[in-house]
């Protein structure tokens, strides 16, 4: 089963492929103009998924170079970006070559950042292997590295040239890692897609069991949802900001926990905290808050800020958030399931 569609932004139009068993036919999916590929991956993904990618590309005349980085959020740094610049420079990388990001959100963000800046732009192929990356991070052109003051503080908007999401890779994830990706799926259902919300409730067992056809449908639906937003607002000056629901508190949790709490877990907690805030300012009925909490719990996602984290530290980190402008925080406020409204607030009480 494979499906595809095109994303059409002001800066680039590109195809998105979603299905299973796509890695073994990667050479058939790539355009014929790609004759040299630099694969960027990590030391966990490479042990599982690099071999079928190499075998597929070796069936073509594509020249291949591979860089394997340590896994984990700490890899998303300026130091690692410098390592990749050296790798590309030493191998005479050119603007006509492609960087293929094979992995989760960390690899996708870092490789995308390097692709957007090395020689002012190389081709970028996103081949996400985690649920979180497949439904969200791979599409939309956000690239970034972290600084000690917070997540994604140095980055660019740079649309990929192609996305290939093979949902069969999701069967290799641990249960916890898979569940964290479901937080982003739930986000889309909560902010803009009531039909997806109903699917999550009705097909919970199939989703938990990672039924390939069900997951393919969900991944495609999430990507199409995001594509519609990105096509309207590529650089996040308007509508696209609703996709940050849960991420203001979530990114602060990640930073303050020194990334011991994963992105998906942090976003799950962040969504609920931001929904609680919406209830406190009378923007959201408490029954919707309870429904969101029940949904998160049904997929074994956390709903409470760990007591080990200082709420004052979280507030300090949120002051560094990219969504702070002119002293005010631009926050997506959930007003009902399926709809959010943007409001500028002084801060979030948590």
VMD Tcl script that draws the C-alpha trace (Angstrom):
set ca {
  {0.00 0.00 0.00}
  {1.43 3.36 -1.05}
  {-0.07 6.78 -1.42}
  {1.46 10.08 -2.47}
  {0.60 13.74 -2.77}
  {2.38 17.05 -3.37}
  {3.07 19.92 -0.99}
  {2.97 23.29 -2.72}
  {4.66 26.13 -0.85}
  {5.95 29.46 -2.13}
  {9.55 28.26 -1.95}
  {9.16 24.72 -3.29}
  {6.76 22.03 -4.48}
  {7.67 18.48 -3.45}
  {6.21 14.97 -3.31}
  {5.34 13.01 -0.18}
  {5.24 9.20 -0.30}
  {3.57 7.20 2.48}
  {3.33 3.40 2.63}
  {5.12 0.29 3.78}
  {8.11 -1.55 2.26}
  {9.30 1.67 0.62}
  {12.94 1.53 1.73}
  {13.77 -1.48 -0.47}
  {12.51 0.43 -3.55}
  {14.04 3.77 -2.66}
  {15.97 3.87 -5.92}
  {12.68 3.70 -7.86}
  {11.20 6.59 -5.89}
  {14.08 9.06 -6.18}
  {14.18 11.28 -9.24}
  {16.71 10.51 -11.95}
  {18.51 13.82 -11.38}
  {19.85 12.56 -8.03}
  {23.27 11.05 -8.76}
  {25.04 11.58 -5.41}
  {23.62 11.14 -1.91}
  {25.08 11.85 1.51}
  {23.21 9.71 4.04}
  {23.03 11.14 7.56}
  {21.77 8.76 10.25}
  {22.47 7.71 13.84}
  {24.05 4.69 15.50}
  {20.71 3.09 16.37}
  {18.85 3.61 13.10}
  {21.89 2.57 11.06}
  {21.89 -0.88 12.67}
  {18.27 -1.45 11.62}
  {17.47 0.49 8.47}
  {20.70 1.51 6.74}
  {21.26 -1.84 4.99}
  {18.02 -1.83 2.91}
  {18.63 1.81 1.99}
  {22.18 1.07 0.81}
  {21.05 -2.02 -1.10}
  {18.32 -0.07 -2.85}
  {20.59 2.81 -3.83}
  {23.31 0.43 -4.97}
  {20.83 -0.92 -7.52}
  {21.09 2.46 -9.21}
  {24.10 4.48 -10.29}
  {23.81 6.82 -7.31}
  {27.11 7.52 -5.53}
  {26.73 7.12 -1.76}
  {28.58 8.49 1.29}
  {27.36 7.82 4.84}
  {27.79 9.68 8.12}
  {26.66 7.94 11.33}
  {26.16 10.18 14.37}
  {25.41 9.38 18.02}
  {21.70 9.05 18.74}
  {19.92 11.42 21.10}
  {18.90 15.05 21.43}
  {22.46 16.17 22.26}
  {23.37 15.48 18.62}
  {21.18 18.41 17.56}
  {23.95 20.92 18.16}
  {26.18 23.41 16.38}
  {29.14 21.12 17.05}
  {27.49 18.25 15.16}
  {26.50 20.62 12.38}
  {30.18 21.56 12.10}
  {31.04 17.84 11.89}
  {28.67 17.49 8.95}
  {30.03 20.58 7.21}
  {33.50 19.03 7.44}
  {32.16 15.70 6.14}
  {30.59 17.42 3.14}
  {33.61 19.63 2.50}
  {36.09 16.75 2.66}
  {33.95 14.81 0.19}
  {33.50 17.78 -2.17}
  {29.75 18.01 -1.64}
  {27.98 20.27 -4.11}
  {24.61 21.98 -4.39}
  {23.47 19.37 -6.90}
  {24.06 16.58 -4.35}
  {21.44 15.43 -1.86}
  {21.50 14.91 1.87}
  {19.29 11.97 2.86}
  {18.13 12.22 6.49}
  {17.47 8.68 7.71}
  {16.11 8.70 11.23}
  {13.88 10.56 13.65}
  {13.32 14.23 14.35}
  {16.84 14.90 15.64}
  {18.48 13.63 12.45}
  {15.86 15.31 10.26}
  {16.28 18.69 11.97}
  {20.08 18.58 12.00}
  {20.49 17.26 8.46}
  {17.91 19.76 7.23}
  {19.75 22.62 8.89}
  {23.03 21.58 7.29}
  {21.39 21.04 3.88}
  {19.89 24.53 4.05}
  {23.19 26.24 4.89}
  {26.02 24.29 3.24}
  {26.88 26.18 0.05}
  {23.55 28.00 0.60}
  {21.44 24.96 -0.08}
  {21.66 21.29 -1.10}
  {18.88 18.89 -2.00}
  {17.18 17.45 1.08}
  {15.51 14.03 1.19}
  {13.62 13.25 4.39}
  {13.29 9.53 5.16}
  {11.76 9.53 8.66}
  {11.83 6.30 10.68}
  {9.89 7.33 13.81}
  {6.19 8.06 14.14}
  {6.86 11.54 15.45}
  {9.04 12.40 12.46}
  {6.67 10.79 9.97}
  {3.55 12.64 11.10}
  {5.14 15.99 11.85}
  {8.84 16.85 11.84}
  {9.69 15.73 8.30}
  {7.20 18.07 6.59}
  {7.12 21.84 6.68}
  {10.72 22.93 6.35}
  {11.61 23.70 9.96}
  {15.27 22.88 10.57}
  {17.17 23.66 13.75}
  {19.80 22.92 16.36}
  {19.56 23.52 20.08}
  {21.47 25.91 22.33}
  {21.97 25.67 26.07}
  {19.10 28.14 26.57}
  {16.51 26.06 24.77}
  {15.36 23.95 21.81}
  {15.53 24.96 18.17}
  {16.97 28.43 18.83}
  {19.15 28.38 15.67}
  {17.46 27.25 12.49}
  {15.99 27.92 9.07}
  {12.88 27.33 7.04}
  {13.96 25.01 4.22}
  {11.48 22.71 2.54}
  {12.66 19.19 1.68}
  {12.77 18.07 -1.95}
  {11.03 14.77 -1.15}
  {9.62 12.88 1.85}
  {9.50 9.08 1.96}
  {7.67 7.71 5.02}
  {7.90 3.92 5.26}
  {5.55 2.99 8.12}
  {7.07 -0.51 8.31}
  {9.99 1.12 10.14}
  {7.62 1.91 13.02}
  {7.42 -1.78 13.92}
  {11.04 -1.60 15.08}
  {10.34 1.12 17.68}
  {10.03 0.38 21.39}
  {6.52 0.73 22.81}
  {7.51 3.91 24.65}
  {9.11 5.46 21.57}
  {6.09 4.61 19.46}
  {3.68 6.03 22.05}
  {5.52 9.35 22.14}
  {4.87 9.77 18.42}
  {1.17 9.33 19.08}
  {1.26 12.61 21.04}
  {1.68 14.52 17.76}
  {-1.09 12.46 16.16}
  {-3.38 13.38 19.05}
  {-2.37 17.03 18.63}
  {-3.64 17.08 15.04}
  {-6.89 15.41 16.05}
  {-7.43 17.91 18.87}
  {-6.66 21.13 17.01}
  {-8.11 20.50 13.54}
  {-9.35 17.00 12.70}
  {-12.41 15.60 14.52}
  {-12.54 12.61 12.14}
  {-8.99 11.68 13.13}
  {-10.02 12.04 16.77}
  {-12.84 9.57 16.20}
  {-10.44 7.19 14.45}
  {-8.09 7.28 17.44}
  {-10.95 6.25 19.70}
  {-12.43 3.58 17.43}
  {-9.19 2.00 16.21}
  {-7.11 2.24 19.35}
  {-6.21 -1.48 19.35}
  {-5.17 -1.47 15.69}
  {-3.05 1.62 16.34}
  {-1.40 0.08 19.40}
  {-0.75 -3.13 17.42}
  {0.73 -1.03 14.58}
  {-1.53 -2.34 11.86}
  {0.25 -1.14 8.72}
  {-2.83 -0.07 6.77}
  {-4.27 1.82 9.75}
  {-0.96 3.53 10.47}
  {-0.48 4.42 6.80}
  {-3.89 6.13 6.84}
  {-3.07 8.02 10.03}
  {0.39 9.14 8.89}
  {-0.98 10.34 5.55}
  {-3.87 12.17 7.24}
  {-1.54 13.98 9.64}
  {0.83 14.96 6.84}
  {-2.01 16.24 4.66}
  {-3.31 18.26 7.62}
  {0.08 19.83 8.14}
  {0.59 20.41 4.42}
  {-2.64 22.43 4.23}
  {-1.39 24.68 7.02}
  {2.16 25.04 5.68}
  {0.92 25.88 2.18}
  {-0.99 28.83 3.66}
  {1.73 29.97 6.07}
  {5.16 28.62 5.26}
  {7.19 30.67 7.76}
  {4.86 30.66 10.75}
  {3.61 34.23 10.81}
  {-0.06 33.29 11.05}
  {-2.10 30.10 10.77}
  {0.85 27.76 11.19}
  {1.24 28.86 14.80}
  {-1.69 26.63 15.80}
  {0.63 23.64 15.26}
  {2.55 24.79 18.35}
  {-0.26 23.64 20.64}
  {1.41 21.89 23.58}
  {4.89 22.86 22.47}
  {5.44 25.99 24.59}
  {5.21 24.06 27.85}
  {6.51 20.91 26.14}
  {9.79 22.43 24.97}
  {10.36 23.91 28.43}
  {9.86 20.46 29.97}
  {12.36 18.94 27.55}
  {14.95 21.60 28.30}
  {14.53 21.54 32.10}
  {14.66 17.73 32.16}
  {17.85 17.86 30.08}
  {15.95 15.82 27.50}
  {15.40 12.86 29.80}
  {11.72 13.42 28.95}
  {11.15 12.80 25.24}
  {9.59 15.32 22.88}
  {6.35 13.35 22.57}
  {5.98 12.87 26.32}
  {6.70 16.55 26.90}
  {4.16 17.62 24.26}
  {1.53 15.34 25.82}
  {2.02 17.04 29.18}
  {2.25 20.42 27.44}
  {-1.08 19.96 25.65}
  {-2.83 19.17 28.90}
  {-1.16 22.03 30.79}
  {-2.08 24.49 28.03}
  {-5.64 23.11 27.99}
  {-5.81 23.55 31.79}
  {-4.72 27.16 31.27}
  {-7.51 27.58 28.69}
  {-10.03 26.32 31.27}
  {-8.69 28.75 33.89}
  {-9.22 31.74 31.57}
  {-12.72 30.45 30.65}
  {-11.79 29.76 27.03}
  {-12.40 25.99 27.23}
  {-15.12 23.90 28.86}
  {-13.77 21.48 31.46}
  {-15.43 18.51 29.70}
  {-13.08 18.97 26.72}
  {-10.11 19.03 29.08}
  {-11.28 15.74 30.60}
  {-11.73 14.21 27.14}
  {-8.19 15.20 26.15}
  {-6.78 13.74 29.36}
  {-8.69 10.50 28.83}
  {-7.38 10.21 25.27}
  {-3.77 10.74 26.34}
  {-4.13 8.18 29.12}
  {-5.64 5.63 26.71}
  {-2.32 5.66 24.82}
  {-0.22 5.56 28.02}
  {1.06 9.11 27.65}
  {1.98 11.22 30.69}
  {-0.33 14.04 31.81}
  {1.43 15.69 34.76}
  {4.62 17.74 35.05}
  {7.12 15.64 37.06}
  {7.59 16.95 40.59}
  {11.36 16.91 40.02}
  {11.02 19.90 37.65}
  {10.87 23.43 39.06}
  {7.89 25.40 37.76}
  {9.93 28.59 38.10}
  {12.63 27.09 35.89}
  {9.98 26.11 33.35}
  {8.63 29.67 33.29}
  {12.16 31.06 32.81}
  {12.72 28.77 29.81}
  {9.37 29.76 28.31}
  {10.52 33.39 28.34}
  {13.19 32.33 25.79}
  {10.57 30.70 23.53}
  {10.67 31.73 19.86}
  {6.98 32.61 20.09}
  {7.70 35.50 22.48}
  {7.40 38.76 20.57}
  {7.38 42.28 22.00}
  {7.22 40.79 25.47}
  {4.07 38.74 24.81}
  {3.76 34.99 24.23}
  {1.74 33.97 21.17}
  {-0.13 30.89 22.36}
  {-2.62 28.53 20.64}
  {-5.63 28.41 22.99}
  {-7.87 25.35 22.70}
  {-11.49 26.55 22.68}
  {-13.12 23.23 21.77}
  {-12.00 19.90 20.36}
  {-11.07 20.58 16.75}
  {-10.52 24.33 17.12}
  {-7.86 26.60 18.58}
  {-7.48 30.39 18.59}
  {-4.26 32.36 18.83}
  {-3.91 34.73 21.78}
  {-1.03 36.85 23.04}
  {-0.59 36.28 26.77}
  {1.87 37.53 29.39}
  {2.74 33.96 30.35}
  {1.25 30.62 31.34}
  {0.46 29.81 34.94}
  {1.35 26.16 35.54}
}
mol new
graphics top color blue
foreach p $ca { graphics top sphere $p radius 0.5 }
foreach p [lrange $ca 0 end-1] q [lrange $ca 1 end] { graphics top cylinder $p $q radius 0.2 }
display resetview
